[in-house]
Amino acid sequence: MRKKTLSLAFAGLAAVTTMSAHAGTISVKANDYQQVFEGAGGTIDGYLGHWISLNDENQDLAARMVAQDINLAYVKNYMSDYPDVIPDNYTNFAEAVNDLKVYNPDLRVHITVNNLPDHLEKVNKKGKNVKGEHDPNIPDIYKKVADYYYRVLEGFHVRGVKVDQLDLLNEPGGAAKFALYQGRLFSDAIEELKLILADPSTNPYNIEMPEIVGPSTWGVTSSRKWVEAWQGDLPQAWENVDVLSTHGYSGGWISQNYTNVSQVADGRPFYNNEQTGKLQSGDGLHEVFGNSEPDYIGDVSMAMRVSDAINGGVNAFFVFNLNNSSGNNAALIRTKFKGAVSKSKVYAGFKQVTSTQPMNSYRVTSDVTGLGNTRVVTFRNPGENVAYVHVTNVSDQPQDVDLNITANGVGSAAYGITAIEAVVSDETLDEALVMDETYTTVQDRVSFSTTPYSVNSFKITFDSEKIFPNQTAFNVALNKPTTVSSEYEYLTHYTSNQAVDGNIVGDDSRWLSEKGTGYPQWIEIDLQEKHTINSLSLYTGVGGYKNAISDFQLQKWDGQAWETILDIASNVDPAGTFDFAPTTADLLRVNMTQGGGKEVRLYEVEVMGNKAAPANLTATPGAGTLLTWDGIAGAGFETYNLYESLNGGAYQLIASDLQDNRYINSGSVSPGDLYAYVVTAVDLNGSESGFSNTVQVEVGPPTGLTGDINFDGVTDLHDALMIRSALRSSEGDSNFIPQADYNHNGIIDMSDYRKWITYFRMFLRSM
């Protein structure tokens, strides 16, 4: 019996300030964004009858388990004939979908046409139909296959279910020649389906074209062979694939296998759309447990597979099945025919890794060192000070771990951890909350131990002050007018305004350049007023960030020509942020000259900055420090705010709602201190600009001589002559002396002169 120490280890979980000598480390790279992970998927297929047999209470319980408690993005089923041939299959699945949509109305439906109807299939020499293969010699075969696809869509439509994705293959063979033969379903049949859907006479229900998914091979590496065959010899088949898919029954526990496939995806979403937690030869666990396969290992087996797939680049992961009769490691829940519902052991591991983080979260990378057979997958969403970390111990030994959150991994300053929640599943625990702590002192790292064969999921909150030091910055490009070099004519909703709508996730919110036109392409953004900007972010791809724009320039219009303010070459980050020296602009252009894919697929352009700041701030010391700056006219301007910093410290607001572009700071100062000042503008909506230029004033040694206008250490005739020469002058006049304006009214008058006389007498008495 293995020693059960996990709950004890976590009960004593504590933040530490020094690295444990014996521990492995995980350093989350919080700003290294990769693909979006849409969430989970699951199949209701062979055990659909079990689902339908449940009474209303248990059907509702089953739906809550998988559609509310798990981030279920997709529900899947297999269809093998027309709806009038197998009507119950369509009707029962529609009922199950409606059960699930009670708890997740946005759930998408993924249908695999598992086989073709008999009259469209190839017949072998023995006169038997060959399942999964069509007969290309049948006249108009691809029109007939397209009609079948339409009938499948229609069968669900009339039952109130929209098919969002249509998968044309299920575990076909792996040879390239076979890929080209089956690829004609994608090239020829799908073109025919488009014609059917575009014609009201053949599509009276106005059914929309679903996304096309394939090739759904048995093993991960085979899918790359199919893609490469299509790309080289049947490009129309590849052009019609919207989602690249694979099953994970061969090599589905090796992250690099998925990476190799994602490298040829050409920006398409990439799914593992079928996998179980059952052990298989080569996965490391089968070699330990063999065919005995205890149920408790299901959570670890599934978490390992999900982690490897996500780290390899997949955007969604489907379990096969959502339910079955036994509840073993092939399904999430057990549904007894006309009986009860219960969770299987695999449920916990699947739920933790797919659903601890919100749907459509972004994978970030991490540096992992000194750990044995351990899987780590991490998530963070832009703009949030929360990271989600999953650590799966796939060994019979405990693991001691030190974890920290940084901007870009080892060598970056720690963000600092302020709170942590930990959920654990192992042989004895199922989704147990073993840690929920808020630290009174920000910690650089936390230390913990994982027991053998365990899934450990963390929600970690870190110090927002270290991440967002300038809270006034905002996306100045948001919802601003745009002009582009071209737009994708066929997909008319992928317009340029989608690239500045604030949605950096949704596939339905992108700008696509004209099909097949390549580069160069450009997008112009009219900021409508002057802004001070210092950062550009580009989010490119489809179904997650892919196809980086490698070469591009950010340019501003100077009134006569485009001036380049940022020039990037050989960029490989499809969700990159690029800083540059602050500059002021009102019209921008991102000029893209090289990148991946045949079109620009741009989720979002973000330009970070502020309202244009006041310029030419100056400070003139005296009895009070006079601060002046260039005024801002128009653009909704209302007031100014003035900030002061003492000896390099944080800026503090010392004056607000100023109407004029001048201010005399008559507050107390200390000799020997260094004061710095900046000013901001505030518009009618309350939006504050960035800081102006900084001016500094160093307070000299005390003299007690407030009448010392020329700062020579004495109050004498020279000062008298200066103030007399300035009488009746106003601010802006060449003879105006700010330090002689004792009443701060912008005019040197007799009241100022009488005040100087008072200071002169005080000086004489001090002699």
N, C-alpha and C positions, 0 to 999 in steps of 0.2 A: 504494500500500500504506500502511495506517495505521501510525503509529508504535506499537509494542507496548511500553508502559512500565509496565503494571500490576504485573507481578511485581517489577520493580525498585522501584516505588513502595512496595509492601507490604514488600519485604525491608528497606526502611529505615524502616518505620513506627515512629514514636516518639511518646510522650506529650509534650505541650507545655504550657506554663503561660501563654502569651500567644496571643491569637487571631491567626491569619494574616490579614494585611490583605486578601489577594485571595481568601480562602476563603469558601465558603458554610458555613452552620451547620445542625446538627441538634441540637435540644435535646429529649431524650426526657422526656416527662412521666410519670414512672414510677408515679404514683398515680392517673392519669386513666384508670381501667379502662373499657373498652367491652365489646363482645360477646365471648363465648367463640368461639374458632375450633376446631371439632371436629377438623379435619384434612382429608385429601384424599379424593377419590372418583375412580373410574375405570370406564370401560365396557369390557366384553368382548362384542363384538357381531359385526360382520361378519367378523372374523378369529378367531372362536372356533375354527374348524376348524384354523387354524394352531397354536393353543395345544394342541389335542388331538393334533395330529400329532406333536408333539415327543416324543422319547424321555424316559424317566423323569428322566435327569440334567438335560436341558435344561428340562423342565417345572419341576423343582425350582429351577433357576437363575432362571427367569422369575418364579416365585413369590417367591423371596427378594428379587429386585430391586424388586418393587412392593409387597410386603406386609411385608417386614422392614426394608428400607432406607428406605422411604417410610412416613410415618404414614397409611396407607390406612385410613380409617374406613368407606368404603362401596365395594362393587363393584356394578356396574349392568349390566343387560341389558334388551333389548326383546323382548316376546312379542306375537305377532300371531294366535295361534290356540290351540285346545285342546291339552292334552298328548297326547291320543291321535291328533291330526292331525299334530303335529310333535314326536314323542317325542324325537328326537335332540337337538333344541334344548334341551329341558329336561335331558336326561341329560348332555349335554356341558357345559352351564353348571354343573350341580351338581358335576361332576368338577373344573372349574376353581375353583369356590368352595372345595371341600375342599382343593385344592392351596394356596390362599391362606391358609386358616384354620390350616394347619399352623404358619404363622409369625405369624398374628394371629387367635387364637381369637375375639376380640371383634368381628371384621369383621362389618358389617351389610350386608344384601342389599337392594338397591333395584331394583324391577322396574317398567318402564314398559310398560303395555299399548299398544303402538305403534299397533295398529289393532284393530278388532273383527272377529270371524268374519264371513264373507260374509253369512250369513242375518240378521245384525243391522244391516248397513250400509244406508245410503241408496243407492238406485239412480237414476241420472240419466236424462234423456230418451232417451239412446242405449242404455239398458239396462245401463250399466256401473256397477259398484260404486264409490262415492265413499269412498276410503280416509280413515279418521280421522273419519268422520261416521256417526252412528247414525240410524235411521229412527224418529222419534217416533210414527209412525202404526201401527207394529206393535203388536198387542195385548200388554199386559204387558211392553212393551219394557224397562222399567227392572228388572223382576224377572229377565228373561232376561239382561240385561247383568250384574246382580249375580251370577247363577249362573255366568256366564263368569268373573267376577273370582274367585269361590270356586274354580272349577276350576283357575285359574292357581295359586292358593295351594296347593291340594291337590296339583297336579302336582309342585310342588317339595317339599312336605312328605313325600310318599312316597319321594322321592329323598334325604331327609335334610337338606333345606335349608329354613330358616325365612325367609319373606319379611318383612322388617322394615318396608319402606316400599313403598307401591303408588302409582305415578304414573299418573294417569288420562288424561293428554293428552301429546301430543308435537308441539310447534310448531304449535298451532292458529292460526287467523286472529286478527286484532286488533280487529275491530269489536265495539262493545259489544253489539249485537243478537246477534251470533254467540256472544259470551261467555255470554249468558243461555241460549241454546239448548244449548250444551255444558255449561253449569253444572248442568243437570239430572242429569248423570252424578254430580255431587257431592251434590246435594240429594236426588234420588230413588233413584238406583241404590245409593248408599252406605247409605241408610237400609234398603234391602232387604238389602244385604249384612250389616248388623248383625243383622237378624232371622235370616238363615241361620246365622251363626256362633253365635248365642245358643241355637239349637235342636239338641240332641244328635242328633235324627233326621236333620237335614240337615248336621250337622257332627260326624260320628262320631269324627274325629281330634282334636277339641277344639282346632282351629286358632285362634290368637289374632287379634284384629283388628289389622291393620297400621296404621301411620301413613299418612294420605292426603296425597299430594303433588300440587301443581298451581300454576299452569296450564302451566308449562314452555313459555313462548312463545319464538319465535325471537330476538326482541330484548328487551333489558332493559326499556325504557320501556313496551312493550306489556303487561307483566305488571301494571303499576299500573292500566292501563285496565280490565283484567279484574277486578281486586280491587275497584275502585271500583264497577263495574257490579254485582258480587255483593253488596257491602255495601249498595248502595242498593236493588236490585230483587230480589235472590234471596238473602236472608240465610242461609237454611239451607245453601246451597252453601258460603258462606264459613265458616259454623259447622263444617262437616265437614272443612275444610282444616286439617291439622295442620302442614304444612310448606309455606311459600310458595316457589315455585321459578321460575327463569327460565333460559334459555340466553343466551349472551353474544355471539351472532354479529352483532348490531347494537348498537353502543354499549357493548360489553363491555370497553372500555378507558378508560371515563370513570367515575371514582369517584362523581360526583354522580348519575349515572343510577341507581346502586344505592341511594344515599342516598334518592332520591325514592321508590323502591319500599319500602325498609325503613320509611319513615315511615307507611305504611298497613298494615304487617304485623300490627299489633295484638298484638305480643308473640310471634308465631309465629317459629320458626326460619326462616331465609331462606337458600336455596342457589342457587348457580349450578351446576346439575347437568348442564351439557354445555358444553364449550368446547375449542377447540384452540389451538395456538400458530401456526396458519397466519395469514399477514398478510391484512388486509382493508382495503379502501378507507376512509380516514378515520382509521386508527390511528396515522398518523405514520410508521411504518416502511414500509408499503406505498408511500407517496409517495416514499420514498428508494430502495427496492430493486425495487419493481414486481414483475412476475411472475418475475423471476430468483430472488428469495427464496433466498439462500444458507442452507444448513442451519445454519450457525453462529449465525444470528440467532434461532434458535428459543428458546434459553434466555432471551434478553432479552425476546422477544415474550411468552413464557409468564409470566415473572416480572412483567412489566408488567401483564398481565391479572389475575393472581392478586392482586397488590398493590392494584389499583384496586377489585377486588371486595371484598376484606377491609376496606379503608378505607371502603367504602360500606356495610358492615354485614353481609356474608354470613357464615354460620356454617360452611359447607363449600363446597369447590370441586372439581368433577369434571372430569377431563380426558377428551376423546374422541379417541382410544382409549387403553387401556392398551397395546395392541399392534397392529401392522399388519405388512404384508409389506415395506414400504420403509424404515421408521424415519425418515420425514420428520417435519416439525413438527406432524403431526396425531396422533402417538402417542409414548408414552414409550419403548417398546422395540420392536425389530425381531425378529419371529419368522419365520424362513424355514420354509416348509412342509417338515416332516420334516428340518429343518436346525438351524442354530445360533441363539443368542440374543445380541443386542447392544443397547447403549443408543443411543438417538437423542440428538441435541444438545439437544432440548427437555427431556430428562430432568433435566439438571443444574439448570436454572432452576426447574423445577417442584419438585424435591426441596428445593432450598435454601429457598424461601419457605414451603413447606407443612410442612417437617419438620425444620428446624434446631431449632425450639422443640418441646417435648413436645406430644403431643395434648392437646386441650382447654386450650390456653393462652389467656390473655386479651390481646386487642388493647389497647394503650395508645396514646395520641396523642402527637404530637411537633410542635414548632415547626420549620419548615423555611424558611430564608431564603437568598437569594443563590445558589441552585442552578438550573441550566438545566432541561432536559427530564429530570428525575430523579424516580423513584418511591421513596418511603420508607414502609415499614410496620414497626411495632414491637410487641413483645410483652413481657409480664412476668406472672408468677403471684404472687398475694398471698402475703406471707410469705417470699418468696425474694429474695435480693440479686443477681439475675441478670436482665439484659435481653437481648432478641434483636432485632437491628436489621438490616433488609434494605434495601440501597441499590442500586437498579437505574438505571444510567446509560443512557438511551435516546437517546443522541446520539453524534455523531462527534467530540466533543471530550472531553478528560479533565476531570474535576471534582476540585477540591481541597476537602476537607471538614474542618471542625472539629466534633467530636461531644462532647456531655456528657450526663450523666444527672442530672436534678433531680426534685424532688417534683412540681412543676407547671409546668415549662417555664421560659422566659426570665424572669428576675427571682427565681427560687428558688435557694437555695444548692445548689451542686453536691454530689451525694452522694460523689463521689470514686471513681475507677476504680482497681481493684487488679489486674485481669487482663483479657486480651483474646485471643480466637481469631478469626481471619478466614479465610473460605473464599471463593474467587473462581472464577467461570466467565466466560470471554470467548471471543474467536475461537480462542485457542490453549490455554486452560486449561479443565479440567472439574473442578469441585468441588475445586480445589487448596487445600490448607491452606498459606496463605502467611504466617500470623502466629499465634504461640502464645507469649504472653509474660506473665509475672507481674512486676509492678512492685514494687521494693523501697520506693519512696515513692509514696504515694497521689497520683494525678493528677486534676486537675480536669477535664481533657478529653484527647482524643486527636485527632491529625491524620492524614489519609491522603489518597491520591489514587486515583481510579478511572479506568481507561482507557475509551476509547470503547466503547460497546455491551458492558456488563459487568454481571454480577449479583454483588453483594458482600454476604456474610452474616456477621454478627458475633455472637458470644456474649460479653457483657461482664459481668464480675463487679465489683460496686461495694462500697464500704465499709459493712459491716453495722452498724458502730458508729454511723454517722450516720443510719441508718434505724430501728434498734431500740434507742433509748437506755434504755428501761426493759424489761429482759428478764424482769422478774417478772410483768408484766401477762399475763393470759390471758383466754380467753373464758369468763366465769362463767356464761353461759347454756347452754353445751354440755351436751346430753343431760339437761336439767332438765325437770320436768313442765310441760306446757302445757295451756291451755284457750283455745278460740277462739270467736268469734262464730258461725261456721258452717263447714261442710266440704262439699266437692263430693261430693254423694251418689252420682252416677253413677260417678265415678272414686274408688273407696273407698280406694285406696292413697295418695292425696295427703292424708295426715292431718297434724295440727298438729305432731306430733313430728318430721316430716321437716324442719321449719323450724329445728330446733336440733340436727341430727345431725352437723354439721361438714362436710357436703357442700355446697359453694356452687357446684357445677358441674352435677351430673347432673339432667337433666330428670325422672328418676324419683325425685328426692329434693326434693319441694316440698310446701308446703301450698297448697291451692286452696280459696278460700271457695266457698260454694254458687253454682252456675251462675246467672249473670245477675242476682245480687242487688245488685251494685254496692257502693257505700259508704254508710254507714260500716261498717268491719270492725275487729276488734281481736284481739290475741293476748296472753294473760297468761303470764308465765314465773315459776315458783316457784323462786327461787334456793336455797331450803331452809335458808339461813343468811345472816347478814349479810355483805355484801360492799361494798367501796368501789369505785364505778364512775365512769367518766369519758368513755366513748365508746360510741356506738351505730352499727352498720353494718347496712344493709338491702340485700339482693340480690334484685331482682325481675325477673320476665320468664319467658321460655321459650326454650330454645335460645340462650341468651345474654341479656344484661341489657337489658331493655326495660320500658316502661310504669312509669316512676318513680312511687312514692307521693309525690304533690306536697305534701299537707298531712297532718301527723301530729304526735302528741305522745308523748313518753316520760313515763310516769307511775310513781310509786312509791306503795305503800300505806303510810300513816303510822299505821295502826291504827284509823282512823276514816273516812278518805276518801282518794281518789286525789289526790296532789299532783303537778302537772306540773313536771318538771325539764328538759324540752327541748321547745320548740315550734317546728316548722318549717313554713313556708308557701312555696309556689311552687318546691319542689324539682324539678329536672329530671334528677337523677343517679339512674339505676336501680341503681347499685352504690355508694351514697354512704356516707361515714363522717362522723359528726357528733359533735364533741367538746363537752363541757359541764363545768361546775365539778364537781369530785369530790363525791360524796354517798354516803351509806350506805343500802342497801336490801336487802330480802330477797324482796319480791314486786313484779314490774314488769308494766306493761301498755303495749304499743304501740297507740295508738288512731289508726287511719287513717281520715281523713274525706274525702279526695279523691285520685284517681289515675287512671291509664290502664287501659283494659281493662274488661271486664264483670265480671271476678272479680279478686280479689287472687291473684297467682301469686308466692309468696314462697319463693325457694330457701332463704334462711337469714336468721336474726336473730343478730347477734353483739353481745354486750355485754362490752366490755373493762373489766377491773378486777382486783381482788385480794381475797383474804380481808380481812375487816374489820380495819382497823389498830387498834392500841391508841390510846386517846384520853388527852388531858390530860397529856401529858408535861411535866414541870417540871424545872428545874435550879436547885440551890442551891449557890453556890460556897463554898469553904472550903479546908481543908487538902487535901480532895479534893472534886470536884464530885459532889454527890448528885443522882441522876436518879431520878425516880419517875413512874409512869404508872398509869392505871386497868387493873386486871387483866381478862383475858378468861376467862370461865367457859364450859365446855361446848364444843359444836361441834368436838370432836376436838382442842382446844387441847393443846399440849404444852410449848413453851418460847418464849423471846424471844431476839431478836438485837438488839444495840445497835451503831449506826454513828456515826462521828465525822467531821466535815469541818473542815479547817483553812483559814481565810481564804478560804472560798468554793470550795475544791477539791472533788474527788470524795469521796463518802462511803466510808469504810473501815470494815470490820467490826472492832470492838475487843473485843467480848464476845459469846459465843454460848452456846446451851443454858442460858440463865438460867431458873431455876425461879420466882424471885420477881419481883415488879413493882417492884423497886428495885435500884439499883446505884450504888456510889461509884467514880468514876473517879479513882484516885489516881496515874495516870500523870503523867509530867513535862509541864509546860506552860511556855510562853515568854511573858514579859511583853509586852504590846502586841498579842498575837495574838488572833484571834476564832475561837472554837470553836463548832460547831453539832452538835446531836445529834438523831437520830431513832431510833425503836425499831420493830421488826416482830414479829409473832406467827408461829409455825410450828406447823402442825397435825401430827397423827400420821402423815400421809402424806408429810410433808416439804415441803408447799406453804407458801410464805412469803407473808405479807400485804404490802400496800403499806406505805409509810412512814407513821408517825404524824405529828402536828404537829411542827414544828421548834422547838427551843429553842436560844438562843445564849448563850454565856458569853464575856465579854471579860476577859482577864487584865490586871489593873492593874499599876502599877509595882511593882518588887520591894521588899519590906520586910525579908525574912529573918525575919519575926516570925510564926511559925506558931501562936503562942498568941494572936494578935490576933483574937479571936472577933468583935468588933464592927466590925472593919475601919476603925479610926480612926487607924491608923498606929503605935500603941504597944500593948504588952502590960502591962496595969496592973490596978488594983483593979476597974475597970469590967468587965473580962473575967472576973475571979475571981467577981464577983457573978453574972454571967450563967451561968457553968458550975455554980455552986452551986445556982442556982435551977432548973437543969435536971437535977440529980442524980435518979436513979431514974425518969426519964421515958423513954418508949418512942416510937418512930416513930409519928406520928399524934396524940400528945398535944400539947396547945396549947403547952406549955413545952419541947417537944423542939427542940434546936438541932443541925441536921445537921452543921455545921462543928466541933462539939465532940465528935462521935462518932469519936474517933481510931482506935478498933479496928474500926470499921465493922460492929458487931454489932446496930445498931438500938436500942441502949440507952445512955443516959448513966450511967456507973457510976464507981466509985472508980478503976478503971484509967485511965479517960479523965481524971479529975481529976489523978492523979499525972503523966500525960503532960503536962497543961497546966502543972503546977508545973515540970517540966523545961524547958519552953519559956520560962516566966517567968524562971527563973534565967539562962538563956542571954541573955535580953533585958537583965537587970540587968548581966551581965558586959560586954555590948556598949556600955553607957553610958559 
